[in-house]
Amino acid sequence: MIVAGAIFALALSARAAQPVTSDADAGRALFEGKGQCLSCHRVGDSGGRTARDLSWIGLLRTPDKLRAAVTNIKTHASAATLTPAEIGHLVAYLRTRRTLWALSVDAPPEREIAPATENAPFFNRPQRDEEERPELLMSALQIRPGTTVADIGSGTGYFTWRLAQQVGPQGKVYAVDVQQSMLDLTRTAVAAHKLKNVDYVLATDSSPRLAERSCDLVFMAYAYHEFGEPAEMMRAIRRALKPGGRVVVLEYAKESTIAPASPLHKMSFEEIRREIEPTGFVIDQLLDFLPVQHGVIFTIK
């Protein structure tokens, strides 16, 4: 009995020593094998070019969106042969694909900082909802009720009242701007929607004047490109974030010829990355459904 017990113990030990395959590892094996995904898609230096590059798909899609894409039989015939568990493994693997292309090593020309705009009619133009899809954006941000959000560069309050609705009566929004005239317009917009969960903060060029670890989310729509001292402002924003906090940056795309802004009030995706990443942030998600804007969500590195 002693010998038999020893053999049983050794068998258990051997079984415990077997490496555990993670969902992502299992998904990678499916992606490269049974799923035949590399025949069309590219990841890094491998794969085909007849479908989109998936090297950074984990930055673009939520798990639910990835699952829907994987199970779309019209575009993925092999999905019909996958079990629900295998689809879950594929989703886990695709979520790990978050490697963007490297920035060029050549120093770009210095970006000219735009002056703070006072063009209130532009902010309130009738076609803005159609151009910017604000309700779709608010839904994608998945802002939980009761959280604290700072709207930096609140302007005429176009996004401020929408953010205030998202956080609810138990939440808080800080409307932040360097121009008192814009804060006054924001206050008017918030009052028109009968919201009482917004505080107003007059910022400086180098600080949003927010308390340390006070915000779950910092939202900046078409404001970053006007920061007089962008690096100092981003470091101050980093201090204002709670652990796990996010920064949302919207900028009209310099790459778009139809974005409704002058070149001085646009930014390229490379400019956004090159300036913000060195201040202690890493890209967590890209909002690629926006028509003429870059939408980039950063977290603390």
N, C-alpha and C positions, 0 to 999 in steps of 0.2 A: 504493500500500500504506500510505503514511503517513496519507493521508486516511481510508482505510478503518479503520485502527487507531484514529485519533482519534475517529471516529464510534462505534466499538465501546466505547471507553473512556467516552465521554459517555453511552452507553446504560447501561453498568454503573453509572455514577455516579447516573443518574436513578433506576435501580431501587433502589440503596442508600438513596436519599433518601426513598423511600416510607415513610410511618409504619407501624410494626409494631403490629398489633392484638394486644393481650394476650389470654390465655384469658378473663380476667374481662370485658374489653370485648366480646369475641365472645359471651360468655355473656349479657351484658346485652342485646345486640341480639336474641338468641334469646328471652330472657325477655319483652322488650317486643314482639317481632314474631311469628316463626313458632311459638314455644311457646305463645302466647296466655295467658301466665300472669297478666297484669294483669286479665284478665276475671274472675278469682276472687280473686286475692291482692292485697294492698296492700303497697306499699313507700313509706315516707314519706307524701307527700300524694297519691300516685297509686294507682289500681287499685280493684278491687272489694272487697266486704266479705263474700262468701259463704264464704270460706276464711280461714285464719289469716293474720295480719299477718306478713310476712316481713322486716320492717325490721331485726330483730336475730337472724335465723335462724342467722347465722354464729357466734353465741355459744352456740347450743343444740345444734348438730349437728356431728358429725365429718364429714369428706369421705365416708366409707363410708356413714354414715347418710343424708347428703344424696343420694348416688347411688341408694340404695335407694328413697328417697322419690320422686325424680324418675322412676324407671323403674317405679313402681307404676301399671300400666295401669288398674287399677280406679278410681283417683282422678285420673289424668292421661292422658286419652285421647290427647292430642297427643304423648305420649312415644313412641308407636309409630312416629311418623314421624321421630324423631331418630336420627342416627347415634351410635355410641359416642363419637366425637370431640366431637359437639355436646353430648352429655350431660356430658362432661368439662368443656366450656366453661361450661355452666350451673352445675355444681357449683362451679367456680372463682369465678363471679360471686356465687353465694349465700354463699360463705365470706366475701366482703367486706361482707356486710350485717351490721353490728355496731353500729348506732346505736340506743341505748336512748333512751327519751323523756327529755326534760330534767326535772331535778328542779324542784319548785316553788320560786319565789324567796322565798316567805313563810317566815320562820323558824319551824320547828316547836317545839312545847313541848319543854323540856329532858327528855331521857330519864332516868328514875331507874335508877341502876346497881344491879343485884341483888347481894345478898350472896353470897359463895362458898357453894355448897350442900354439905351434908354427908350428903345423902340417898342413901347407897350402895344401899339396896334398890331405889330408883327406877332407878338406872343398870343394875341387874342383873335387872330385872323379866322374867318369862318371855316376855312378848309383844313384847319389844323388837325381836327379829330381824324379826318380821312387820311392825312399824311402820316400821322404818328401812331395811330391805333392805341390810344391810352388805356382803354379798358382791357385789351389783350395783354398789354404790358403789365398792368396791375395784377392780373390773374397769374401771369408767369412768375412774378416775384414772390408769390405765396407768402405774403406778409400775415403773420398770425395776429389775431386780436390781442390787445393788451401790450404790444411791443412799443418801443420808442424809436422813432424815425426822425432823422434830420434831413430837411430839404434845403440843401445848400445852393444858393442862387435861385431863390424861390420865384423871383421875377414878379409876374402878375398873379401868382398863385394857381396857375393852370394845373400843376400836379399836387400842390399842397393840400387842397381840399379833397382830392382823390385819395391821397395817402392818409389823411385824417379819417376818411370813411373806412379805409382798410383796417386801421389799428383799433377803431371803435372807441366807445366812451371811456373805457378803462386804459386806453393807450394814450400816447403823447406824440405830437409832431412839433419839432422845432423848425420854424420858418427862418432861414438864415440868409441874409443878403448884405452886401457892402453899401447898398444905397437905401436910405430911409424911404425915399419915394417909392421904391419897389416893395418894401415891406408894407407900406400903407396900402398899396394896391392888392397885395396878398391878403391883408386883413379884410379888405372889402369883399374879396372873392370868398373867403372862408365864412364871413358873416352872411353872405347871400345864400349859403348852403346850411345855415343854422348850425354850425359846428363850434364847439367850445373846448376842444382838446388841442389847441394850437398855441404855442408860445412864440414870441417874435424876438429875434436876436440880430442886432447890428454887428456884423463881423468886420474884421480888418483884412488887409491884403494877405496877411500871414497866418491868421487864425480864425476859425469859425466861432471862437469863444464858447465852446461847449465843455462841460465838465468831463473829466477823465472817466472812461468806462461808463458812459451814460447812454450810448446808442446801440441798438441792435442792428440798425441799418442806416447808412448814409447814402442819400440819393442826390445825384448831381446831374441835372438835365441842361446841357448846353451852357455850362458854367465853368468847367475846368479850363477851357481854352482862354478864359478871361482872368484867371488867377494871376495877380501881380507877382506873387512869389509862390509858384506852384509846388516846389519841393517842400518848403516850409509849411504850406497849407496841408499837404498830404501827410506830413509827419504829425501835425496837430490832429488831423482827422483820425489817424491811426491810434493816437492816444485816447480819443473820444469813443472808440469802439469797445464794446464789451467783448469778452472772449467768444470766438465764433461769429463775430459780427461781419457784416458784408458792406461793400461799397459798390453802388451802381453808378456807372458812368455812361451817359448818353452824349454823343456828339454827332452832328451832321457829318456824313462821310465825305472826306475830301476826294475819295475815289468815285463818288456819284456826281454825274453832271446835272442831275435834276433836283438835288437836295436844295431846299429853299433858303440858302444862306450864301453870303459872299465867301470867297476863299479864305479870308482872314478869320471867319467864324466857322470854319470846318477843321476837322482833324483827320489824319489817316490812322488806320489801325496800328501801323508801326509806331507812329508818334505817341499814341496812347500807351502802348506797351513800353516803349523806350523810356518814357518819362515817369510812369507810375510804378512799374515793377521795381526799380532800384530804391524806392522809398519804403520798401518793406512789405510789398503786396505781391500776391500771385493770382493769376486768373483762375476763377472757380467755374465760371459759366459764360458762354457767349449767347446772346439773344439774336439769333440769325434770322428771325422772322420780321424784323423791322425793315421797312421799305427803303428808307434813305438815310438811316442812322446806323452808327455803331452802338451796340448795347453790350457793355462789358461789366461783368460782376467780379469784383476782386474780394479776396479774403486776406487776412494777415498771414504773412509768410512764416 
